[in-house]
Amino acid sequence: EVITFSAADYEGVRLPHDDPVVVTLLVELFTMKRILIDSGSSADILYKHAFDQLRILADQLKPVKTPLVGFTGETIHPLGSINLSVVAGTTPCQTQVEMT
């Protein structure tokens, strides 16, 4: 389903803008707040603290051999990857997807 924004959503926003989009989603039945949507990113990253709060054990992660390189050139080796159920929106306008 298409996501659209109404005039009410732009209240207080000076156009044109390049503000980040931050949302709240339901991830594995937990409400996760302050999720930054970065359409230019090539990776979906969840920090270890979030995994701990979701009660995801390290043995549930699939190994990942490709390191991530940050903007300053630092290299980080991910702990692994996992598929998670993500729900966006509220009934009747919601969607559920599985994300890695």
C-alpha positions as CSV (number, residue, x, y, z in Angstrom):
1,E,0.0,0.0,0.0
2,V,1.2,3.5,-0.8
3,I,2.3,5.7,2.1
4,T,1.2,9.3,1.6
5,F,1.5,12.5,3.7
6,S,-1.3,15.0,4.1
7,A,-1.0,18.8,4.6
8,A,-1.4,18.1,8.3
9,D,1.8,16.1,8.3
10,Y,3.7,19.1,6.9
11,E,2.6,21.4,9.7
12,G,5.7,23.3,11.0
13,V,7.9,21.9,8.2
14,R,9.6,24.4,5.9
15,L,9.7,23.2,2.3
16,P,11.8,22.0,0.6
17,H,13.2,19.9,3.4
18,D,15.6,17.0,3.9
19,D,14.5,16.1,7.4
20,P,15.0,12.5,8.5
21,V,12.0,10.2,8.7
22,V,11.8,8.5,12.1
23,V,9.0,6.0,12.8
24,T,7.7,3.6,15.5
25,L,7.3,0.0,14.4
26,L,6.2,-3.3,15.9
27,V,9.2,-5.7,15.7
28,E,8.7,-9.2,16.9
29,L,5.7,-8.1,19.0
30,F,7.7,-5.3,20.7
31,T,7.1,-1.6,20.0
32,M,10.4,-0.1,18.8
33,K,10.5,3.7,18.7
34,R,12.8,6.2,17.0
35,I,13.6,4.0,13.9
36,L,15.5,6.1,11.4
37,I,14.4,5.5,7.8
38,D,17.4,5.9,5.5
39,S,16.4,5.1,1.9
40,G,20.1,5.6,0.8
41,S,21.5,3.0,3.2
42,S,22.6,-0.4,1.9
43,A,22.1,-2.1,5.3
44,D,19.4,-2.5,7.9
45,I,21.2,-2.2,11.2
46,L,20.0,-3.1,14.6
47,Y,22.3,-2.5,17.5
48,K,23.1,-5.2,20.1
49,H,21.2,-3.3,22.8
50,A,18.1,-3.6,20.7
51,F,18.6,-7.3,20.2
52,D,19.0,-7.8,23.9
53,Q,15.8,-5.9,24.6
54,L,14.0,-8.0,22.0
55,R,15.4,-11.1,23.8
56,I,17.1,-12.4,20.7
57,L,19.8,-14.8,21.6
58,A,23.2,-14.8,19.8
59,D,22.7,-18.4,18.7
60,Q,19.6,-17.3,16.6
61,L,21.8,-15.1,14.4
62,K,23.1,-16.4,11.1
63,P,26.9,-15.7,10.5
64,V,27.8,-12.7,8.3
65,K,31.3,-12.6,6.8
66,T,31.0,-9.2,5.1
67,P,32.2,-6.3,7.3
68,L,30.4,-2.9,7.4
69,V,32.4,0.2,6.6
70,G,31.3,3.5,8.2
71,F,31.5,7.0,6.8
72,T,34.8,7.7,8.5
73,G,36.3,4.4,7.2
74,E,36.0,2.4,10.3
75,T,35.2,-1.3,9.8
76,I,32.7,-3.2,12.0
77,H,32.0,-6.9,11.9
78,P,28.3,-7.7,12.4
79,L,27.4,-10.2,15.0
80,G,25.1,-11.9,12.4
81,S,21.8,-11.5,10.6
82,I,18.3,-12.6,11.5
83,N,14.8,-12.4,9.9
84,L,12.4,-10.4,12.0
85,S,8.6,-9.8,11.6
86,V,7.9,-6.0,11.3
87,V,4.5,-4.4,11.4
88,A,3.9,-0.9,10.2
89,G,0.7,1.1,10.7
90,T,-2.5,0.4,12.6
91,T,-5.5,-1.6,11.6
92,P,-7.1,-1.3,9.1
93,C,-4.1,0.3,7.3
94,Q,-1.2,-1.8,8.3
95,T,1.3,-4.1,6.7
96,Q,3.5,-6.9,8.0
97,V,6.8,-7.8,6.3
98,E,9.8,-10.0,7.2
99,M,13.1,-8.1,7.2
100,T,16.7,-9.3,7.5
